Amino acid sequence: MATTAAQPSSDDAGSVTKRDLIDELVARFPRFSRRDAEVMVNEVFEGMAEALRDGERIEIRGFGSFVVRHRQARTGRNPRTGRRVDVEAKRVPFFKVGKELRERVDLSAGEPDGGQS
Amino acid sequence: MAVTKADIVERIHEKVGFSKKEAAEVVDSVFEMIKDHLEHGHKVKISGFGNFVVHDKRPRKGRNPQTGESITIRARRVLGFKASPMLKKSMNDES
């Protein structure tokens, strides 16, 4: 489905924002108000952010998965001054692309300006 | 247990009141739209969450680590994700 990849907004060439996705959603489902679409799109990402905050893993089939990785505390250096700084242990989100999306992205290589081997 | 699309659908259904069927259509569409854009090489920026960016990789020489045989890795297009500072911060507040 979905061959209606709308063009990205003009302000930042080649970039698509959440607002563009909301506009596309309204175009696709005229029965939803813009406000409805906005709330729903926000809920999608708020739901995912909340899961990551809770340390949970997210799995979206065909898209990819997000996991929380734990980084240990370490002593780093301020690259400008060379001074030692303590970096606290932290949690970072990590995305692993799913098979379908990985293949779709890769197959488009060589089409517009992607390299060809 | 991992959070899945079904959980997001449930959340929209509960918080916003749309039927599960409607919520499911919307959630599917959102991911489908993002995939379409990425497939076209567009960058997708979700404020407060992160950016999905397509990177073009040039062909390079590599080695099969098992056999030591030298191979050419073809030009590829790969997807990267950069989490927003806001998301990273929220994952490390208090806890």
Backbone of each chain as ProteinMPNN parsed JSONL, in Angstrom:
{"seq_chain_A": "MATTAAQPSSDDAGSVTKRDLIDELVARFPRFSRRDAEVMVNEVFEGMAEALRDGERIEIRGFGSFVVRHRQARTGRNPRTGRRVDVEAKRVPFFKVGKELRERVDLSAGEPDGGQS", "coords_chain_A": {"N_chain_A": [[0.836, -1.204, 0.0], [0.207, 2.37, 0.023], [1.578, 4.396, -1.92], [1.923, 6.969, -1.946], [4.011, 8.844, -1.399], [4.424, 11.83, -0.246], [5.878, 14.93, -1.205], [8.682, 16.24, 0.573], [8.487, 18.976, 2.907], [9.016, 22.356, 1.83], [10.752, 24.066, 3.171], [13.101, 22.936, 4.354], [15.099, 21.35, 2.426], [14.458, 18.052, 1.347], [13.828, 17.14, 3.855], [11.548, 15.802, 6.217], [9.048, 16.584, 8.485], [7.388, 16.137, 11.681], [5.112, 17.613, 11.434], [4.628, 17.529, 8.679], [3.946, 14.863, 8.427], [1.581, 14.83, 9.833], [-0.004, 16.45, 8.192], [-0.09, 14.82, 5.908], [-1.454, 12.674, 6.923], [-3.979, 13.743, 7.417], [-4.701, 14.27, 4.81], [-4.93, 11.716, 3.894], [-6.88, 10.592, 5.513], [-9.675, 12.004, 5.426], [-11.761, 12.156, 7.21], [-10.786, 12.711, 9.701], [-10.094, 15.441, 11.836], [-7.665, 18.092, 11.636], [-6.639, 18.557, 14.111], [-7.275, 16.16, 15.453], [-5.604, 14.411, 14.053], [-3.151, 15.442, 14.706], [-3.039, 15.041, 17.484], [-3.063, 12.249, 17.547], [-0.732, 11.5, 16.127], [1.174, 12.645, 17.778], [0.731, 11.104, 20.067], [1.653, 8.611, 19.233], [4.459, 8.916, 19.163], [4.934, 9.873, 21.701], [4.116, 7.721, 23.183], [6.083, 5.892, 22.493], [8.371, 7.171, 23.442], [7.822, 7.161, 26.143], [7.885, 4.438, 26.729], [10.6, 3.912, 26.328], [11.655, 5.506, 28.32], [10.794, 4.043, 30.47], [12.507, 2.026, 30.261], [11.862, 0.037, 28.524], [11.698, -2.23, 25.726], [11.049, -1.612, 22.284], [9.152, -2.828, 19.608], [8.547, -2.632, 16.309], [7.057, -4.132, 13.794], [8.498, -4.68, 10.603], [9.498, -2.204, 10.574], [11.376, -1.513, 12.691], [13.386, -1.883, 15.714], [13.637, -0.548, 19.019], [15.966, -0.235, 21.561], [17.053, 0.037, 24.971], [20.173, 1.003, 25.906], [22.776, 0.559, 28.279], [25.178, 2.706, 29.474], [28.265, 2.615, 31.037], [29.606, 4.449, 33.82], [32.294, 6.674, 33.248], [35.642, 7.992, 32.993], [36.142, 10.822, 31.27], [37.545, 13.129, 28.882], [37.783, 16.602, 28.575], [37.85, 17.704, 25.416], [38.89, 20.112, 24.588], [40.298, 21.334, 26.703], [41.663, 19.26, 27.788], [41.277, 18.414, 30.284], [40.331, 16.139, 32.893], [37.11, 14.667, 33.094], [34.323, 13.51, 34.922], [32.133, 11.221, 33.624], [28.861, 10.43, 34.006], [27.089, 7.309, 34.563], [24.82, 6.29, 32.056], [21.683, 6.012, 30.253], [21.012, 5.088, 26.97], [19.123, 5.448, 23.949], [18.755, 3.042, 21.375], [18.523, 2.271, 17.986], [17.498, -0.323, 15.876], [17.304, -1.132, 12.612], [14.563, -2.645, 10.903], [14.102, -5.643, 8.898], [12.504, -5.39, 6.522], [12.36, -2.584, 6.098], [15.074, -1.989, 5.989], [15.814, -3.248, 3.644], [14.19, -1.921, 1.786], [15.177, 0.698, 1.921], [17.811, 0.291, 1.128], [17.543, -0.761, -1.443], [16.795, 1.402, -2.876], [19.086, 2.654, -3.416], [21.268, 4.026, -5.827], [19.248, 4.846, -7.427], [18.13, 7.802, -7.377], [20.578, 9.4, -6.732], [22.257, 7.655, -5.596], [25.162, 5.625, -4.985], [26.595, 3.22, -7.26], [27.619, -0.114, -7.579]], "CA_chain_A": [[0.0, 0.0, 0.0], [0.892, 3.637, 0.221], [2.572, 4.86, -2.885], [1.686, 8.408, -1.985], [5.054, 9.572, -0.681], [4.337, 13.253, -0.552], [7.175, 15.598, -1.194], [8.981, 16.882, 1.845], [8.169, 20.4, 2.919], [9.994, 23.108, 1.057], [11.69, 24.872, 3.954], [14.379, 22.262, 4.534], [15.048, 20.413, 1.305], [14.683, 16.655, 1.629], [13.474, 16.787, 5.226], [10.138, 15.649, 6.536], [8.874, 16.771, 9.923], [6.158, 15.594, 12.247], [3.992, 18.368, 10.881], [4.339, 16.988, 7.343], [3.263, 13.58, 8.601], [0.209, 15.158, 10.243], [-0.686, 16.902, 6.971], [-0.333, 13.664, 5.046], [-2.47, 11.842, 7.564], [-5.266, 14.404, 7.176], [-5.014, 14.072, 3.389], [-5.268, 10.317, 3.722], [-8.127, 10.315, 6.249], [-10.389, 13.286, 5.521], [-12.733, 12.177, 8.299], [-10.149, 13.221, 10.915], [-9.723, 16.859, 11.818], [-6.223, 18.26, 11.776], [-6.372, 18.436, 15.549], [-7.279, 14.723, 15.755], [-4.402, 13.812, 13.477], [-2.036, 15.947, 15.49], [-3.036, 14.353, 18.775], [-2.718, 10.837, 17.362], [0.69, 11.373, 15.778], [1.934, 12.91, 19.006], [0.603, 9.951, 20.97], [2.513, 7.523, 18.748], [5.853, 9.118, 19.591], [4.939, 10.003, 23.161], [4.037, 6.351, 23.687], [7.387, 5.248, 22.33], [9.315, 7.816, 24.36], [7.508, 6.7, 27.494], [8.387, 3.064, 26.848], [12.06, 3.985, 26.477], [11.893, 6.041, 29.668], [10.582, 2.936, 31.411], [13.519, 1.01, 29.995], [11.289, -1.061, 27.752], [12.093, -2.402, 24.338], [9.929, -1.372, 21.368], [9.314, -3.604, 18.386], [7.558, -2.309, 15.285], [7.368, -5.066, 12.712], [8.688, -4.072, 9.29], [10.131, -0.892, 10.74], [12.607, -1.721, 13.451], [13.197, -1.964, 17.158], [14.396, 0.387, 19.845], [16.329, -0.809, 22.857], [17.772, 0.937, 25.859], [21.499, 0.493, 26.256], [23.339, 1.18, 29.471], [26.593, 3.069, 29.374], [28.873, 2.717, 32.36], [30.286, 5.697, 34.153], [33.688, 6.623, 32.803], [36.35, 9.26, 33.075], [36.42, 11.325, 29.932], [38.366, 14.333, 28.884], [37.32, 17.741, 27.803], [38.794, 17.707, 24.297], [39.519, 21.412, 24.407], [41.251, 21.66, 27.762], [42.405, 18.073, 28.18], [40.999, 18.122, 31.692], [39.495, 14.956, 33.129], [35.754, 14.899, 33.596], [33.6, 12.279, 35.215], [30.891, 11.065, 32.885], [28.009, 9.522, 34.777], [26.443, 6.214, 33.853], [23.579, 6.778, 31.464], [20.929, 5.115, 29.377], [20.851, 5.684, 25.645], [18.258, 4.667, 23.067], [19.453, 2.499, 20.222], [17.567, 1.801, 16.978], [17.963, -1.319, 14.923], [16.334, -1.123, 11.514], [13.962, -3.942, 10.583], [14.509, -6.21, 7.615], [11.773, -4.813, 5.39], [12.772, -1.198, 5.873], [16.48, -1.978, 5.588], [15.878, -3.606, 2.228], [13.575, -0.861, 0.98], [16.105, 1.83, 1.877], [19.01, -0.088, 0.379], [17.218, -0.981, -2.849], [16.653, 2.682, -3.566], [20.429, 3.145, -3.735], [21.51, 3.98, -7.256], [18.14, 5.451, -8.165], [18.342, 9.219, -7.658], [22.0, 9.738, -6.817], [22.997, 6.677, -4.812], [26.27, 5.019, -5.701], [26.336, 1.923, -7.873], [28.891, -0.824, -7.612]], "C_chain_A": [[0.86, 1.239, 0.0], [1.99, 3.934, -0.79], [2.509, 6.367, -2.974], [2.743, 9.171, -1.209], [5.023, 11.03, -1.101], [5.731, 13.844, -0.532], [7.421, 16.2, 0.171], [8.669, 18.377, 1.76], [9.328, 21.197, 2.326], [11.064, 23.792, 1.896], [13.065, 24.233, 4.075], [14.404, 21.135, 3.516], [15.34, 18.986, 1.734], [14.33, 16.227, 3.032], [11.973, 16.759, 5.438], [9.999, 15.801, 8.046], [7.573, 16.117, 10.388], [4.953, 16.315, 11.663], [3.629, 17.87, 9.482], [3.566, 15.678, 7.454], [1.802, 13.816, 8.997], [-0.599, 15.605, 9.023], [-1.027, 15.727, 6.055], [-1.436, 12.78, 5.6], [-3.857, 12.421, 7.32], [-5.692, 14.197, 5.719], [-5.498, 12.648, 3.152], [-6.591, 9.946, 4.386], [-8.909, 11.616, 6.433], [-11.386, 13.321, 6.675], [-12.118, 12.665, 9.614], [-9.864, 14.716, 10.762], [-8.209, 16.94, 11.951], [-5.808, 18.063, 13.23], [-6.316, 16.954, 15.96], [-5.977, 14.087, 15.293], [-3.18, 14.196, 14.289], [-1.906, 15.175, 16.809], [-2.579, 12.902, 18.601], [-1.241, 10.65, 17.024], [1.553, 11.635, 17.019], [1.893, 11.733, 19.963], [1.499, 8.795, 20.546], [3.924, 7.698, 19.317], [5.966, 9.304, 21.089], [4.906, 8.602, 23.786], [5.388, 5.654, 23.59], [8.409, 5.845, 23.296], [9.09, 7.326, 25.788], [8.04, 5.287, 27.731], [9.895, 3.081, 27.084], [12.431, 4.544, 27.849], [11.755, 4.94, 30.71], [11.584, 1.809, 31.171], [13.008, -0.15, 29.172], [11.793, -1.068, 26.316], [10.861, -2.172, 23.468], [10.186, -2.156, 20.093], [8.202, -3.281, 17.409], [7.887, -3.144, 14.061], [7.464, -4.342, 11.363], [9.38, -2.726, 9.354], [11.456, -1.043, 11.472], [12.318, -1.802, 14.932], [14.103, -0.963, 17.854], [14.718, -0.32, 21.154], [17.076, 0.236, 23.67], [19.106, 0.296, 26.195], [22.035, 1.259, 27.445], [24.808, 1.467, 29.257], [27.139, 3.233, 30.776], [29.48, 4.097, 32.578], [31.734, 5.581, 33.7], [34.338, 7.979, 33.053], [36.678, 9.687, 31.659], [37.323, 12.527, 30.028], [37.668, 15.41, 28.1], [38.309, 17.905, 26.643], [39.5, 19.052, 24.126], [40.603, 21.664, 25.455], [42.096, 20.463, 28.173], [42.133, 17.675, 29.625], [40.101, 16.892, 31.825], [38.105, 15.367, 33.599], [35.097, 13.557, 33.86], [32.308, 12.262, 34.417], [30.06, 10.037, 33.624], [27.485, 8.381, 33.91], [25.153, 6.749, 33.253], [22.929, 5.725, 30.592], [20.745, 5.814, 28.046], [19.954, 4.8, 24.779], [19.059, 4.213, 21.849], [18.421, 1.921, 19.265], [18.207, 0.776, 16.07], [16.911, -1.425, 13.83], [15.837, -2.539, 11.215], [14.303, -4.361, 9.163], [13.828, -5.524, 6.426], [12.256, -3.399, 5.067], [14.225, -1.127, 5.406], [16.597, -2.266, 4.095], [15.291, -2.51, 1.345], [14.515, 0.328, 0.833], [17.295, 1.502, 0.983], [18.72, -0.221, -1.11], [17.073, 0.322, -3.61], [18.019, 3.275, -3.889], [20.615, 3.051, -5.242], [20.365, 4.533, -8.062], [18.374, 6.944, -8.408], [19.832, 9.558, -7.809], [22.857, 8.765, -6.025], [24.089, 6.033, -5.647], [25.91, 3.651, -6.25], [27.646, 1.167, -7.917], [28.983, -1.677, -8.853]], "O_chain_A": [[2.089, 1.164, -0.02], [3.176, 3.739, -0.524], [2.975, 6.971, -3.941], [2.406, 10.063, -0.431], [5.525, 11.408, -2.16], [6.644, 13.304, 0.092], [6.486, 16.622, 0.851], [8.6, 18.954, 0.674], [10.475, 20.75, 2.33], [12.156, 24.072, 1.403], [14.082, 24.908, 3.917], [13.797, 20.085, 3.727], [16.34, 18.726, 2.403], [14.51, 15.059, 3.378], [11.233, 17.585, 4.904], [10.763, 15.201, 8.802], [6.78, 15.619, 9.589], [3.907, 15.711, 11.425], [2.449, 17.798, 9.138], [2.648, 15.417, 6.676], [0.905, 13.098, 8.556], [-1.743, 15.187, 8.845], [-2.124, 15.658, 5.5], [-2.24, 12.214, 4.858], [-4.803, 11.681, 7.048], [-6.867, 13.979, 5.425], [-6.366, 12.407, 2.313], [-7.329, 9.095, 3.89], [-8.813, 12.255, 7.48], [-11.815, 14.4, 7.081], [-12.85, 12.999, 10.545], [-9.451, 15.183, 9.701], [-7.557, 15.968, 12.333], [-4.765, 17.481, 13.526], [-5.433, 16.542, 16.712], [-5.333, 13.336, 16.026], [-2.29, 13.38, 14.528], [-0.825, 14.725, 17.189], [-1.803, 12.388, 19.408], [-0.578, 9.762, 17.561], [2.532, 10.933, 17.269], [2.895, 11.401, 20.595], [2.043, 8.082, 21.389], [4.506, 6.767, 19.873], [6.976, 8.937, 21.689], [5.578, 8.336, 24.782], [5.785, 4.917, 24.493], [9.21, 5.124, 23.892], [10.038, 7.105, 26.541], [8.576, 4.982, 28.797], [10.406, 2.354, 27.936], [13.405, 4.107, 28.463], [12.489, 4.9, 31.696], [11.51, 0.76, 31.811], [13.64, -1.205, 29.12], [12.244, -0.056, 25.78], [9.747, -2.503, 23.875], [11.297, -2.152, 19.562], [7.042, -3.617, 17.65], [8.877, -2.893, 13.374], [6.623, -3.507, 11.029], [9.796, -2.174, 8.336], [12.519, -0.737, 10.932], [11.163, -1.792, 15.359], [15.167, -0.59, 17.36], [13.845, -0.927, 21.775], [17.648, 1.184, 23.131], [19.158, -0.822, 26.707], [21.782, 2.454, 27.6], [25.584, 0.58, 28.902], [26.539, 3.914, 31.608], [29.819, 4.806, 31.63], [32.325, 4.504, 33.764], [33.659, 8.978, 33.291], [37.403, 8.999, 30.94], [37.8, 12.894, 31.101], [37.036, 15.146, 27.077], [39.48, 18.211, 26.869], [40.598, 19.109, 23.573], [41.689, 22.147, 25.133], [43.126, 20.622, 28.829], [42.702, 16.704, 30.124], [39.235, 16.639, 30.988], [37.948, 16.292, 34.395], [35.291, 12.594, 33.117], [31.49, 13.176, 34.521], [30.5, 8.908, 33.843], [27.445, 8.48, 32.684], [24.47, 7.567, 33.868], [23.524, 4.705, 30.244], [20.37, 6.985, 27.994], [20.01, 3.573, 24.856], [19.933, 4.931, 21.364], [17.542, 1.166, 19.68], [19.31, 0.974, 15.56], [15.76, -1.769, 14.098], [16.601, -3.503, 11.27], [14.731, -3.552, 8.34], [14.48, -5.131, 5.459], [12.525, -3.068, 3.912], [14.571, -0.319, 4.544], [17.365, -1.624, 3.379], [15.831, -2.207, 0.282], [14.636, 0.899, -0.251], [17.731, 2.329, 0.183], [19.543, 0.156, -1.944], [17.207, 0.357, -4.833], [18.1, 4.297, -4.57], [20.161, 2.09, -5.863], [20.489, 4.68, -9.278], [18.771, 7.331, -9.507], [20.281, 9.954, -8.885], [24.042, 9.012, -5.803], [23.961, 5.909, -6.865], [25.0, 2.999, -5.738], [28.681, 1.741, -8.256], [29.988, -2.356, -9.062]]}, "seq_chain_B": "MAVTKADIVERIHEKVGFSKKEAAEVVDSVFEMIKDHLEHGHKVKISGFGNFVVHDKRPRKGRNPQTGESITIRARRVLGFKASPMLKKSMNDES", "coords_chain_B": {"N_chain_B": [[8.542, -7.84, 28.255], [8.197, -6.688, 24.964], [7.217, -3.453, 23.784], [4.709, -2.985, 21.425], [3.164, -2.283, 18.185], [0.515, -2.76, 18.699], [0.253, -1.995, 21.365], [0.575, 0.743, 21.177], [-1.609, 1.39, 19.662], [-3.629, 0.712, 21.452], [-3.143, 2.6, 23.41], [-3.772, 5.022, 22.081], [-6.427, 4.554, 21.598], [-7.431, 4.472, 24.231], [-6.64, 6.955, 25.345], [-7.461, 8.907, 23.531], [-9.814, 8.13, 22.469], [-10.639, 7.14, 19.986], [-11.846, 4.446, 17.927], [-10.476, 1.13, 18.205], [-9.955, 0.08, 15.736], [-9.824, 2.302, 14.058], [-7.675, 3.651, 15.273], [-5.678, 1.796, 14.824], [-5.464, 1.861, 12.041], [-4.459, 4.421, 11.717], [-1.999, 4.331, 13.11], [-0.644, 2.376, 11.636], [-0.529, 3.755, 9.216], [1.09, 5.956, 9.867], [3.634, 4.794, 10.329], [3.981, 3.64, 7.848], [4.065, 5.866, 6.171], [6.394, 7.083, 7.056], [8.258, 5.14, 6.333], [7.968, 5.203, 3.543], [8.983, 7.75, 2.965], [11.642, 7.5, 3.848], [12.512, 5.545, 2.162], [12.606, 6.998, -0.15], [14.797, 8.444, 0.306], [14.527, 10.644, 1.911], [14.984, 12.711, 4.825], [13.714, 12.104, 8.034], [12.289, 13.932, 10.537], [11.494, 13.92, 13.864], [10.372, 15.915, 16.189], [11.448, 16.078, 19.529], [11.703, 13.389, 19.677], [13.447, 12.065, 17.715], [15.733, 11.865, 14.863], [15.482, 10.279, 11.706], [17.739, 9.142, 9.41], [18.956, 8.7, 6.119], [21.839, 7.184, 4.961], [24.329, 7.281, 2.475], [26.535, 4.801, 1.599], [29.784, 4.359, 0.46], [31.287, 1.994, -1.863], [33.514, -0.442, -0.462], [36.622, -2.039, 0.408], [36.668, -5.087, 2.079], [37.057, -7.708, 4.516], [36.479, -11.144, 4.764], [35.921, -12.202, 7.868], [36.17, -14.761, 8.769], [37.537, -16.336, 6.898], [39.515, -14.68, 6.033], [39.645, -13.862, 3.529], [39.71, -11.443, 0.945], [37.229, -9.096, 0.133], [34.847, -7.219, -1.849], [32.814, -4.754, -0.599], [29.738, -3.747, -1.545], [28.365, -0.562, -2.708], [26.087, 0.906, -0.533], [22.901, 1.727, 0.94], [22.041, 2.938, 3.991], [20.124, 3.053, 7.028], [20.012, 5.419, 9.619], [19.571, 6.372, 13.069], [19.139, 9.157, 15.096], [18.829, 10.015, 18.296], [16.786, 12.469, 19.879], [18.016, 15.208, 21.865], [16.256, 15.807, 23.883], [14.813, 13.434, 24.302], [16.876, 11.751, 25.148], [17.6, 13.021, 27.464], [15.279, 12.786, 28.977], [15.299, 10.112, 29.449], [17.176, 9.831, 31.343], [16.644, 11.352, 33.51], [16.098, 11.733, 36.999], [15.41, 8.576, 38.043]], "CA_chain_B": [[7.813, -7.889, 26.979], [8.423, -5.483, 24.151], [6.088, -2.618, 23.393], [4.476, -3.178, 19.994], [2.179, -1.407, 17.568], [-0.765, -2.992, 19.38], [0.246, -1.184, 22.586], [0.397, 2.145, 20.785], [-3.014, 1.474, 19.256], [-4.388, 0.678, 22.702], [-2.925, 3.89, 24.067], [-4.563, 6.04, 21.381], [-7.828, 4.212, 21.848], [-7.788, 4.859, 25.599], [-6.435, 8.367, 25.653], [-8.105, 9.82, 22.598], [-11.188, 7.683, 22.293], [-10.994, 6.565, 18.695], [-11.974, 2.994, 18.002], [-9.192, 0.453, 17.994], [-9.774, -0.098, 14.3], [-9.349, 3.585, 13.529], [-6.338, 3.906, 15.811], [-4.749, 0.884, 14.152], [-5.236, 2.387, 10.694], [-3.608, 5.601, 11.821], [-0.642, 3.939, 13.505], [-0.045, 1.736, 10.456], [-0.241, 4.791, 8.22], [2.221, 6.778, 10.295], [4.888, 4.083, 10.049], [4.086, 3.45, 6.403], [4.491, 7.146, 5.581], [7.815, 7.286, 7.388], [9.024, 4.21, 5.496], [7.943, 5.74, 2.177], [9.914, 8.875, 2.869], [13.016, 7.019, 3.99], [12.808, 4.823, 0.927], [12.926, 8.016, -1.146], [16.014, 9.131, 0.708], [14.252, 11.833, 2.719], [15.283, 12.656, 6.248], [12.472, 12.273, 8.792], [12.624, 14.539, 11.822], [10.393, 13.923, 14.812], [10.871, 16.729, 17.297], [11.233, 15.475, 20.842], [11.98, 11.952, 19.638], [14.727, 11.878, 17.044], [15.772, 11.965, 13.402], [15.858, 9.102, 10.925], [18.516, 9.671, 8.283], [19.489, 7.705, 5.185], [23.231, 7.462, 4.616], [24.907, 6.552, 1.35], [27.862, 4.258, 1.899], [30.549, 4.032, -0.75], [31.817, 0.628, -1.833], [34.833, -0.493, 0.178], [37.217, -3.372, 0.512], [36.577, -5.661, 3.415], [37.583, -9.062, 4.6], [35.681, -12.139, 5.454], [36.696, -12.424, 9.094], [36.362, -16.185, 8.999], [38.521, -16.921, 5.996], [40.575, -13.73, 5.734], [39.514, -13.564, 2.111], [39.385, -10.042, 0.707], [36.001, -8.973, -0.638], [34.406, -5.846, -2.05], [31.49, -4.485, -0.069], [29.143, -2.844, -2.53], [27.749, 0.678, -2.23], [24.814, 0.595, 0.117], [22.188, 2.807, 1.583], [21.646, 2.431, 5.311], [19.317, 3.973, 7.822], [20.506, 5.714, 10.954], [18.657, 7.099, 13.948], [19.801, 9.97, 16.103], [17.827, 10.383, 19.289], [16.784, 13.891, 20.221], [18.562, 15.461, 23.199], [15.145, 15.771, 24.835], [14.523, 12.036, 24.633], [17.996, 11.221, 25.941], [17.543, 13.616, 28.794], [14.149, 12.229, 29.729], [15.614, 8.728, 29.845], [18.175, 9.832, 32.411], [16.204, 12.167, 34.642], [15.859, 10.963, 38.233], [15.663, 7.133, 37.943]], "C_chain_B": [[7.964, -6.576, 26.229], [7.118, -4.745, 23.89], [5.926, -2.748, 21.878], [3.449, -2.172, 19.476], [0.824, -1.545, 18.272], [-0.871, -2.16, 20.652], [0.012, 0.287, 22.267], [-1.056, 2.373, 20.365], [-3.911, 1.558, 20.495], [-4.321, 2.037, 23.405], [-3.77, 4.996, 23.417], [-6.042, 5.814, 21.634], [-8.259, 4.701, 23.238], [-7.713, 6.357, 25.837], [-7.232, 9.311, 24.77], [-9.52, 9.389, 22.249], [-11.587, 7.198, 20.916], [-11.1, 5.054, 18.846], [-10.608, 2.37, 17.747], [-8.899, 0.297, 16.518], [-9.217, 1.181, 13.679], [-7.922, 3.872, 13.976], [-5.305, 3.035, 15.095], [-4.432, 1.37, 12.746], [-4.265, 3.559, 10.714], [-2.17, 5.21, 12.131], [0.071, 3.261, 12.331], [0.363, 2.788, 9.434], [0.976, 5.614, 8.589], [3.535, 6.066, 9.968], [5.085, 3.87, 8.549], [4.571, 4.733, 5.712], [5.973, 7.392, 5.841], [8.676, 6.386, 6.497], [9.099, 4.702, 4.056], [8.972, 6.856, 2.012], [11.363, 8.405, 2.933], [13.454, 6.287, 2.731], [13.183, 5.794, -0.192], [14.145, 8.836, -0.753], [15.785, 10.396, 1.523], [14.665, 11.599, 4.17], [13.966, 12.872, 6.999], [12.806, 12.752, 10.204], [11.401, 14.592, 12.73], [10.858, 14.696, 16.048], [10.51, 16.076, 18.632], [11.505, 13.98, 20.86], [13.325, 11.681, 18.972], [14.602, 11.989, 15.538], [16.189, 10.636, 12.778], [16.534, 9.612, 9.661], [19.069, 8.534, 7.436], [20.912, 8.106, 4.818], [23.656, 6.637, 3.413], [26.303, 6.102, 1.719], [28.558, 3.914, 0.589], [31.019, 2.585, -0.678], [33.188, 0.642, -1.155], [35.32, -1.933, 0.224], [37.077, -3.86, 1.946], [37.185, -7.033, 3.394], [36.553, -9.958, 5.246], [36.466, -12.521, 6.699], [36.971, -13.909, 9.361], [37.516, -16.744, 8.173], [39.681, -15.964, 5.691], [40.566, -13.306, 4.282], [39.113, -12.103, 1.917], [38.171, -9.944, -0.212], [35.681, -7.503, -0.853], [33.0, -5.714, -1.488], [30.87, -3.417, -0.947], [28.619, -1.563, -1.877], [26.385, 0.335, -1.646], [24.175, 1.874, 0.625], [21.699, 2.267, 2.914], [20.913, 3.514, 6.087], [19.945, 4.175, 9.198], [19.458, 6.45, 11.761], [19.474, 7.888, 14.953], [18.734, 10.452, 17.067], [17.92, 11.868, 19.615], [17.355, 14.068, 21.628], [17.469, 15.39, 24.271], [14.825, 14.346, 25.27], [15.626, 11.469, 25.521], [17.938, 11.745, 27.366], [16.426, 12.957, 29.616], [14.428, 10.797, 30.182], [16.579, 8.681, 31.024], [17.808, 10.721, 33.593], [15.834, 11.265, 35.798], [16.291, 9.507, 38.066], [16.714, 6.569, 38.839]], "O_chain_B": [[7.866, -5.495, 26.809], [6.052, -5.353, 23.79], [6.902, -2.634, 21.136], [2.938, -1.334, 20.219], [0.086, -0.571, 18.418], [-1.95, -1.672, 20.989], [-0.673, 0.988, 23.011], [-1.651, 3.406, 20.67], [-4.829, 2.375, 20.561], [-5.319, 2.541, 23.921], [-4.399, 5.798, 24.107], [-6.805, 6.754, 21.855], [-9.336, 5.277, 23.389], [-8.602, 6.951, 26.448], [-7.634, 10.39, 25.208], [-10.327, 10.196, 21.786], [-12.753, 6.874, 20.69], [-10.528, 4.461, 19.761], [-9.715, 2.984, 17.162], [-7.747, 0.371, 16.091], [-8.275, 1.15, 12.888], [-7.074, 4.278, 13.182], [-4.198, 3.484, 14.8], [-3.285, 1.305, 12.303], [-3.382, 3.682, 9.865], [-1.235, 5.696, 11.493], [1.241, 3.535, 12.064], [1.45, 2.728, 8.859], [1.8, 5.935, 7.733], [4.443, 6.669, 9.397], [6.207, 3.913, 8.046], [5.382, 4.684, 4.787], [6.707, 7.849, 4.964], [9.7, 6.822, 5.971], [10.151, 4.631, 3.421], [9.728, 6.889, 1.041], [12.206, 8.862, 2.162], [14.6, 6.39, 2.293], [13.977, 5.461, -1.073], [14.479, 9.816, -1.418], [16.727, 11.139, 1.799], [14.691, 10.473, 4.666], [13.184, 13.745, 6.624], [13.505, 12.077, 10.959], [10.399, 15.228, 12.404], [11.642, 14.187, 16.85], [9.396, 15.587, 18.819], [11.536, 13.364, 21.925], [14.234, 11.134, 19.596], [13.511, 12.182, 15.003], [17.108, 9.965, 13.247], [15.964, 10.421, 8.928], [19.578, 7.541, 7.955], [21.156, 9.242, 4.41], [23.378, 5.44, 3.339], [27.15, 6.908, 2.104], [27.983, 3.258, -0.279], [31.14, 2.011, 0.405], [33.93, 1.618, -1.261], [34.555, -2.889, 0.1], [37.338, -3.125, 2.899], [37.755, -7.47, 2.394], [35.847, -9.554, 6.17], [37.551, -13.095, 6.603], [37.898, -14.256, 10.093], [38.349, -17.508, 8.661], [40.707, -16.382, 5.154], [41.383, -12.489, 3.857], [38.268, -11.588, 2.649], [38.102, -10.638, -1.227], [36.18, -6.64, -0.13], [32.102, -6.471, -1.857], [31.406, -2.317, -1.078], [28.452, -1.492, -0.659], [25.63, -0.446, -2.225], [24.801, 2.929, 0.723], [21.013, 1.246, 2.957], [21.063, 4.71, 5.836], [20.356, 3.217, 9.852], [18.561, 7.08, 11.201], [20.388, 7.356, 15.583], [17.841, 11.211, 16.69], [19.007, 12.445, 19.622], [17.202, 13.193, 22.481], [17.714, 14.975, 25.403], [14.597, 14.081, 26.45], [15.354, 10.796, 26.515], [18.187, 11.024, 28.331], [16.609, 12.619, 30.786], [13.867, 10.328, 31.172], [16.779, 7.629, 31.631], [18.565, 10.83, 34.557], [15.319, 10.164, 35.601], [17.491, 9.254, 37.954], [16.974, 5.367, 38.805]]}, "name": "protein", "num_of_chains": 2, "seq": "MATTAAQPSSDDAGSVTKRDLIDELVARFPRFSRRDAEVMVNEVFEGMAEALRDGERIEIRGFGSFVVRHRQARTGRNPRTGRRVDVEAKRVPFFKVGKELRERVDLSAGEPDGGQSMAVTKADIVERIHEKVGFSKKEAAEVVDSVFEMIKDHLEHGHKVKISGFGNFVVHDKRPRKGRNPQTGESITIRARRVLGFKASPMLKKSMNDES"}
